[in-house]
Amino acid sequence: MVDMTWFEAIVLGIVQGLTEMLPVSSSAHLRLTSALFFEEDAGASFTAVTQLGTETAVLIYFWKDIVRILVAWWKGLWNKDMRGETDYRLGWYVIIGTLPIVFFGLIFKDAIRDGARNLWLVAFSLIFFGLLLALAELVGRKTRTWDDFRMKDGLILGFAQAGALIPGVSRSGGTITAGLFIGLDRAVAARYSFLLAIPAVFGAGILSLGDVFEPATEGSVPSGAQMLVATVIAFIVGLGAVHWMLKWVAKHSVFIFVWYRCLLGVAVVIMLETGFLQAT
């Protein structure tokens, strides 16, 4: 284990903020940034904690929506007349949709922090799930709105979110892909993806706080001040990224992200084959 430098903390905070909201996998980018430019991998726990910054950005960006959903959900628990409201149902969809990532995260906790960070797996995930996103964009009807959203849709996207436990898959990428496959409008799939991530990411980040400073595996260890600065940077950058992402998917296809993922994945394969990068 080595001490993290301030430059490393700042760079990784920026990378986290830029990539968490986009369907390109922030965990893959943090892993690759560490492998290319720094001595050691910052680790899955560092990723989880910096995600507290980006999810705080989501929380602020969607604050009015979140309050409206929570109020409707709470009222609906006691008032049957409220249970037909979209916001009441959406509250339950987020709760139920969070369960898969909680379950798989606890079951595969050790594998996620060690073997799942292999760069061959990262490269494969970037390419394969990029192509899957392209297929979803091509075949998805993109006609279903919030009025058509049902519990099974929330659960499907919840399982898709669980795939993001593997670096390279992408939390937003997995859920948007699943949403497109079941006919959701891009903007609806993206907004639900961001809402769905809030409880899962905050839970994972809080549980990972201790592991950041006393990791079970070799890696780069930040100080408390460095961890705080990286998280704040991720918050500031993430606030702009979520705004840009929602504007983009409302008017454009997701192929820009498909091309980027595939090119990056191929570049990683080449660097691994030539020995420029080591898989672990």
Buried (B, 14 or more C-beta within 10 A) or exposed (E): EEEBBEEBBBBBBBBBBBBBBBBBBBBBBBBBBBBEEBEBBBBBBBBBBBBBBBBBBBBEBBEEBBEBBEBBBEBBEEEEEBBEBBBBBBBBBBBBBBBBBBEBBEEBBEEBBBEBBBBEBBBBBBBBBBBBBBEBBEEBEBEBEBEEBEEEBBBBBBBBBBBBBBBBBBBBBBBBBBBBBBBBBBBBBBBBBBBBBBBBBBBBBEBBBEBBEEBEBEBBBBEEEBBBBBBBBBBBBBBBBBEEBBEBBEEEBBEEBBEBBBEBBEBBBEBBEEEEBEEE
